[in-house]
Each structure stands twice: as C-alpha cells, then as structure tokens.
Amino acid sequence: MQQILTYDNLIEKIKEIDSKNEQVIAFVLAPYNLKDVSQIIDQIYDAYDFHCEDSRIHLYWIGYMKSYDINRFRWKVNRHYDNNLCFDLKIFDDITKKLNQKWCFEYKNRFEIVFVKLHKNKIYFNKHIRIDFDKEFSNSYEMIDFIISINQAMNTFKTFESFKLEIKSRRNLKRLKKIKFTDLVELLPIFELIKYERNKG
C-alpha cells in the first residue's frame, strides 16, 4: 500500500505509472469511521496490497496509511497483519473534496470504488465506473477474486470505454451512473464467456 497523504501526492503517484497502454485507476473510498464500512474492511485485510501480475488496475486506498500514531481523526484498522495500518479521516476528507472537483458527481460517505481511465499520463476523471458495495465480504479471497475478475474483463474488452459500454448494454442503461457490486458480479461470468468465445475464434 502506497503512503498517500495529500491529493497532490496521489496524483504524483498515479503519474509515476509507466505504461504506453491504457490503464485503470481504482480509487477505493471506504470511510472506516463508519461502523458498517469498518466491518467490511476488517474482512478483507489481506487484499490491501494485492496486485495481479498482468494488472492494468492500480488500487489507491484513500485515507489509509501506515502509522503507529493514533489520534481522534485516525483509527487503527483491525486484523491487519503488520498492525500499523490506519485510516485517517482528515486525509480522506481532504482528498475526496479535491476529487469531487474533478469528476462529474459528488461522492458521499459510502463504500465504493471509482474506476477511472488513465492514458498517456492523463487521468480521465470523466471516464469512470462507480461500484457501490452493498454487501459484506466474508473474507479477503472474495475481494481478491473480484479484482482478478475485473482485471480479466478489462483485458477482454481492451479499452475502458468498451467495457463500460458492455455493462450499459447488459443492464439496458442509457447512462451508467453507478452499479451495485452484486449486479456487476452477475455480469462477470458473461464477460468470461465472451473472452472464451473470442479466444476460441
């Protein structure tokens, strides 16, 4: 997990990604100060640093950092293996306020991941997919399997726009504002079938 302390620091880290190919930035927005969110996060403590070998997806956990210093704005994350992972509410609020000025929606305190396109060192905040997590993960493997499946789907459709278009088509939507985690999970086996048919052909 990268130590992200400010919005400028976040953008610097993203722009260090060295690739000529289109990449996907995943902003993990999980306010640990909310009880229902912390209960979910405590179940997926092994997934924080997960990264697929062929991954085009880069996860940034907003507000999460390594520190032994606890204060009234900072909570220790339970069950984390190295015992110094924290959530800092001030950092989270500062960064999400800046992000709200960049993308075309207003984030409100919920557990969601916002995927945005990165191409040629430019972050396309207006090219996004929002995933609302409306269920608890029972363990880290569920979160890791989800990340792997999303990565495979992104690789199948090659571009961010084609992946988003396929979701809209499958859900019969004119605009994709936000999709529930459970609805997206239902589509992932279909994406795998598309990948199989393409490889077969």
C-alpha positions in Angstrom: 0.0 0.0 0.0 1.4 3.4 -1.0 1.5 6.2 1.6 -0.9 8.8 0.2 -1.1 11.9 2.4 -2.4 14.6 0.1 -4.3 15.0 -3.2 -1.1 16.2 -5.0 0.8 13.3 -3.5 -1.9 11.0 -5.0 -1.6 12.5 -8.5 2.2 12.3 -8.4 2.0 8.5 -7.6 -0.5 7.9 -10.4 1.7 9.7 -12.9 4.6 7.5 -12.0 2.8 4.6 -13.7 5.0 3.8 -16.7 2.9 2.3 -19.5 2.1 3.2 -23.1 -1.1 1.2 -22.8 -4.4 2.3 -21.3 -4.5 1.7 -17.5 -7.3 1.8 -14.9 -7.1 3.7 -11.6 -9.2 2.4 -8.8 -10.0 4.9 -6.0 -11.1 2.8 -3.0 -13.4 5.0 -1.0 -14.1 3.2 2.3 -14.6 5.5 5.3 -13.5 3.3 8.1 -15.1 5.7 10.7 -18.5 4.3 9.7 -19.3 1.1 11.5 -20.9 -0.8 8.6 -17.9 0.1 6.4 -15.3 -0.9 9.0 -17.0 -4.3 9.4 -16.5 -5.0 5.7 -12.9 -3.7 5.6 -11.9 -5.8 8.6 -12.9 -8.9 6.5 -10.6 -8.1 3.6 -7.4 -7.1 5.4 -5.2 -9.3 3.1 -6.4 -7.6 -0.1 -4.9 -4.2 0.5 -1.6 -4.8 -1.3 -3.0 -7.3 -3.9 -1.9 -6.7 -7.5 -2.4 -9.0 -10.5 0.8 -9.8 -12.4 -0.7 -8.6 -15.7 -2.8 -6.0 -14.0 -4.0 -2.8 -15.7 -5.8 -1.9 -12.5 -4.0 0.2 -9.8 -5.7 0.4 -6.4 -5.4 3.5 -4.2 -7.0 3.3 -0.8 -7.9 6.9 0.0 -7.2 7.8 3.6 -5.4 4.6 4.5 -1.8 4.8 5.7 0.9 3.1 7.7 1.3 4.7 11.1 1.5 3.9 14.8 0.3 7.3 15.8 -3.4 7.2 16.7 -5.5 10.4 17.3 -9.1 11.5 17.2 -9.1 11.6 13.4 -7.2 8.3 12.9 -8.3 4.8 13.6 -6.2 1.6 13.7 -7.6 -1.0 11.2 -8.4 -4.2 13.0 -6.9 -7.6 12.0 -4.2 -6.2 9.6 -1.2 -8.4 9.6 1.5 -5.7 10.3 -0.5 -4.0 13.0 0.1 -0.4 11.8 -2.5 0.2 9.1 -4.6 3.2 9.9 -7.5 5.2 8.4 -7.1 9.0 8.7 -10.4 10.8 8.3 -8.8 14.2 7.7 -6.7 12.9 4.8 -9.7 11.1 3.4 -11.9 14.2 3.6 -9.2 16.5 2.1 -8.6 14.1 -0.9 -12.3 13.3 -1.6 -13.1 17.1 -1.6 -10.5 17.6 -4.3 -11.7 14.5 -6.2 -15.2 15.9 -6.1 -14.0 18.9 -8.1 -12.6 16.6 -10.8 -15.3 14.1 -11.6 -18.9 14.8 -12.6 -20.6 13.6 -9.4 -20.5 14.2 -5.7 -19.1 11.4 -3.6 -21.0 10.9 -0.3 -19.8 8.7 2.5 -20.3 5.2 1.3 -18.1 2.2 0.5 -17.5 2.4 -3.2 -14.7 2.0 -5.8 -14.4 4.5 -8.6 -12.6 3.2 -11.7 -11.2 5.9 -14.0 -9.2 5.7 -17.2 -5.5 6.6 -17.4 -3.9 7.0 -20.8 -0.7 8.7 -21.8 -0.2 10.0 -18.3 -3.6 11.8 -18.4 -6.3 10.9 -15.8 -9.8 10.9 -17.4 -11.9 11.7 -14.3 -15.0 12.0 -16.5 -14.5 8.4 -17.8 -15.5 6.5 -14.7 -17.3 3.5 -13.4 -18.6 3.6 -9.8 -19.2 0.4 -7.9 -21.4 0.5 -4.8 -20.6 -2.2 -2.3 -23.9 -3.2 -0.9 -22.8 -6.5 0.8 -20.1 -7.7 3.2 -17.2 -9.7 2.0 -16.8 -12.8 4.1 -13.1 -12.9 3.5 -10.1 -11.5 1.6 -10.4 -14.0 -1.1 -13.8 -12.6 -2.3 -12.2 -9.2 -2.7 -9.2 -10.6 -4.5 -11.4 -12.7 -6.8 -13.4 -9.6 -7.6 -10.2 -7.6 -8.5 -8.9 -10.5 -10.7 -12.3 -10.8 -12.5 -12.5 -7.1 -13.1 -8.9 -7.1 -14.4 -9.7 -10.0 -16.7 -12.8 -8.2 -18.0 -10.8 -5.1 -18.7 -8.3 -7.1 -20.6 -11.1 -8.8 -22.6 -12.6 -5.5 -23.8 -9.2 -3.8 -24.3 -10.5 -0.3 -23.6 -12.2 1.3 -20.7 -15.0 2.7 -22.9 -15.8 -0.7 -24.5 -16.0 -2.3 -21.0 -18.3 0.4 -19.8 -20.4 0.2 -22.9 -20.8 -3.6 -22.4 -22.1 -3.1 -18.8 -24.6 -0.5 -20.1 -25.8 -2.8 -22.8 -26.2 -5.8 -20.5 -28.0 -3.7 -17.9 -30.1 -1.9 -20.6 -28.9 1.5 -19.3 -28.6 4.8 -21.2 -26.2 6.2 -18.6 -24.0 4.3 -16.1 -24.0 6.4 -13.0 -23.3 3.7 -10.5 -23.6 -0.1 -10.4 -24.1 -2.3 -7.4 -21.4 -4.8 -6.6 -23.9 -7.7 -6.7 -25.2 -6.6 -10.2 -21.7 -6.4 -11.6 -20.7 -9.8 -10.1 -23.7 -11.3 -12.0 -22.2 -10.0 -15.3 -18.6 -11.2 -14.7 -19.4 -14.8 -15.8 -20.8 -13.4 -19.0 -17.6 -11.4 -19.6 -15.6 -14.6 -19.1 -17.8 -16.4 -21.7 -17.1 -13.5 -24.2 -13.4 -13.9 -23.5 -13.6 -17.7 -24.1 -15.6 -17.2 -27.4 -13.0 -14.6 -28.6 -10.1 -16.8 -27.8 -11.8 -19.8 -29.5 -12.4 -17.8 -32.7 
